[in-house]
Amino acid sequence: MGGGGHGLEGWIYRGRPLVETKIPAFNRFSSWFPFVVMYWWVTWHMLTEPEMVFGEFPDYPSKQTIRNWSDAELGIPPITDDDLQS
């Protein structure tokens, strides 16, 4: 079970590697910078333009009010006899 003679010395399945690798500063910055910019952009726009998420109409009309709107209020032209024949 030990791995003696099988070339498995130093092999770890789920653990820290035996040799610590140093990540170059450019790689750390190039992965960190877009993350920070994206969260700044989302936070800024949530604070300055909340209607993009929550909607522009805080007093949205009820379903009963919408059902009572007339065709003229909705901008629907009246149906004429010529429309029915064509």
Secondary structure, DSSP 8 states (H G I E B T S, - for coil): ---TTTT-TT--SSS--SS-----HHHHHHHHHHHHHHHHHHHHHHHH-THHHH-S-TT---HHHHHT--HHHHT-----HHHHH-
